[in-house]
Amino acid sequence: MSSLPAADGALAKLERAMTQAATEPLVRISGAVAELSPSHARVAGLSPFVKLGECVRFGLGADAEAESASSRGEVVRIDPHGVIVKTFEAGALTGLGARVFCAGPLRIAPHPGWKGRVVNAFGAPIDGAGPLPQGDRGAMIDAPPPSAMRRARVAKPLRTGVRVIDIFTPLCAGQRIGIFAGSGVGKSTLLAMLAGSRDFDTVVVALVGERGREVREFLDDALAANRAISVAVVATGDETPSMRRLAPRTAMAIAEFFRDRGDRVLLIIDSVTRFAHAARDVALAAGEPPVARGYTPSVFSDLPKLLERAGPGEEGGGSITGVFSVLVDGDDHNDPVADAVRGTLDGHIVLDRAIADQGRFPAVNVLGSISRLAQIAWTDEQRDLVLKLRGMIARFEDTSDLRLMGGYKAGQDADLDQAVVLVPKIYKTLQQSPQSTPSADAFRELAQSLTGAS
């Protein structure tokens, strides 16, 4: 009888060993830290066993207790002498000779229960609302976009509730559009207005490089109407470049999960420019040479890889309508990142500082903005009307200096007379704030405001 407790103990150990063997690899491949710098670490011994983009774990030793406090990193360069690793966490607990273990590709497991939650770039909860439910299938952070020949066509117009967009640059389900603006011109406010649209089943927001103060404001105010159907991915400006580079890719993977369930998804990434800055920092640490204003070649390949994943899914599935903000440095809209993004997207909305200085918000320059899918959203009558309105606004703006100098006299040019009367009415109608009631029918509201003026 005295041997029974010992037998029970041996059986329990065997069960624990079998469970561990089923969940953990039997062989753990590791290398050692050979070089450290503020931007990266070089690890010797892992070159034959890892691929670019895979993850590793830093640890002070190979025991489980040390590994639990380890820090993750991404492989950004491989050569015969070792691999260059960019850490995800600042102040990684490591030193020369520390063991580094292969961790494979980074994956997340989205679940419908993620709606209403806030996560970091790893898909871990940061809102203090408890653990997240995990889906049955892991999703790749860098999944390829749907095949071009199997992808559905964009065909369904959307109503954003923002008059200037619904009239001049209308959106369709599955469209990708950029909001180009300098700092302090109202970019985040316009994104907040778009985030409140009721035409979507799911909203996914990536806040990349934002100030920590603005995160709570955006979540509590801008997403208030759609908070229950929203997933927010946050990487603030004080986090490492690797985290800021990862956050938009994580948000895209979450959006793809809901798209594959048949949802109409609104994906907002604020901002693509900060993603490009983070990608540049990572690439420079890997030894890439800068080619255009400090940006490396891989930045201009990373951008279309990310942006192409948004859009319509395969036939019969859902769609991802992508709204990407682009922060133009020094109001230079020919910035390399802005130029690359503009050529990839299905349209662009330009915010003008001169319009913002006049107190007109959203400060959209309707002459410089375009939606390449507007023909799907407009009726024939609406298209003709918008063309006339654009011509009228162009005439009004082109003669602003003439009118300021007193060179304009009513009655000499009928088209200019009409523009002088109607364009201020148009501008007044297009003004909106986040506190305004969303527009139900932008063209009808514009017609009502112009009836008396005409």
Secondary structure, DSSP 8 states (H G I E B T S, - for coil): -TTHHHHHHHHHHHHHHHHHHHHS-SS--EEEEEEE-SS-EEEES-GGG--TT-EEEEESSSSHHHHHT-EEEEEEEEETTEEEEEESSTT-S--TT-EEEEEES-EE---GGGTTEEE-TTS-B-SSS------SS-EETT-----TTTB-----B---S-HHHHHHS--BTT-EEEEEE-TTSSHHHHHHHHHT-SS-SEEEEEEES--HHHHHHIIIIITTTTGGGEEEEEE-TTS-HHHHHHHHHHHHHHHHHHHHTT-EEEEEEE-HHHHHHHHHHHHHHTT----BTTB-HHHHHHHHHHHTTSEE-BTTS-EEEEEEEEE-GGG-TT-HHHHHHHHHSSEEEEB-HHHHHTT-SS-B-TTT-EETTHHHHS-HHHHHHHHHHHHHHHHHHHTHHHHHTT---TTS-HHHHHHHHHHHHHHHHH---TTS---S-HHHHHHHHHHTT-
